[in-house]
Amino acid sequence: DSGVTQTPKHLITATGQRVTLRCSPRSGDLSVYWYQQSLDQGLQFLIQYYNGEERAKGNILERFSAQQFPDLHSELNLSSLELGDSALYFCASSVGQGHTGELFFGEGSRLTVL
Amino acid sequence: AQKITQTQPGMFVQEKEAVTLDCTYDTSDPSYGLFWYKQPSSGEMIFLIYQGSYDQQNATEGRYSLNFQKARKSANLVISASQLGDSAMYFCAMRPGPSGNTPLVFGKGTRLSVIA
């Protein structure tokens, strides 16, 4: 158990809909990262938050948005969903500064868009 | 741009044998970190091993060792005495730069199948 909690584990929805994925980082971790893993692909970095502020942005679509709340949990909002958004979405957390940068991953949220 | 290349989409290894999974990286940062993660069929990402760019010795963690060749920009994972439970996807990743507060860049992975 990595200590990172993601909900829901599975989600099936229709094109055009909006979903919210939730992540609770490990206790004490200030950084939260979101990654997308499509079928047979590596992990694509979407966005990072550090202590409530956006720190880095990757290949995140404009239809997607995220935030980190004062209690450090994070949400990833996916809207106007398309078939190609079907993927495994990972949240990961890390201590932040002064560390190797190892990421601790949640079990992922598997999104299926029909 | 920072990039990780894993050239072996899939590999087979006999149980109890050793196997090497290849990883090359590209970065202009003098300080960086290299990681290997395992993803079983259940989907979770499991951290295996870490190597810092300034570490003098190759990292080892149990049956896992990282063959770090800095001049060649390679960071191959060696798994000794393979077990059936080692069957999984393996991802090489890099932390570009010295800060531990940086997103990791991942390769596309290698699917390892261990045969009894």
Contacts between the chains, C-beta under 8 A, distances in Angstrom:
chain1	res1	chain2	res2	distance
A	2	B	44	7.5
A	31	B	101	5.7
A	33	B	103	5.7
A	35	B	106	7.8
A	41	B	108	6.5
A	42	B	91	6.3
A	42	B	106	4.5
A	42	B	107	5.7
A	42	B	108	4.2
A	42	B	109	5.6
A	43	B	45	7.8
A	43	B	91	7.0
A	43	B	93	7.9
A	43	B	106	4.3
A	45	B	103	4.6
A	45	B	104	7.6
A	45	B	105	7.3
A	48	B	103	5.4
A	50	B	101	6.2
A	55	B	101	7.0
A	56	B	102	7.2
A	56	B	103	5.4
A	58	B	103	6.5
A	88	B	43	6.3
A	90	B	45	6.6
A	92	B	45	7.6
A	94	B	100	6.8
A	94	B	101	7.1
A	95	B	100	6.8
A	96	B	100	6.6
A	96	B	101	4.5
A	97	B	99	6.6
A	97	B	100	6.0
A	97	B	101	5.0
A	98	B	100	6.2
A	99	B	100	3.8
A	99	B	101	7.9
A	100	B	33	5.6
A	100	B	50	5.3
A	100	B	52	6.9
A	100	B	95	7.4
A	100	B	100	5.7
A	101	B	33	5.4
A	101	B	35	8.0
A	101	B	95	4.0
A	101	B	99	7.3
A	101	B	100	4.0
A	101	B	101	7.2
A	101	B	102	5.9
A	101	B	104	6.8
A	102	B	35	6.6
A	102	B	47	5.7
A	102	B	50	6.1
A	103	B	35	8.0
A	103	B	45	7.9
A	103	B	47	7.5
A	103	B	104	5.8
A	104	B	47	7.3
A	105	B	37	7.8
A	105	B	44	6.5
A	105	B	45	3.8
A	106	B	44	8.0
A	107	B	43	6.6
A	107	B	44	5.0
A	108	B	43	5.4
A	108	B	44	7.0
A	108	B	45	8.0
A	110	B	43	7.4
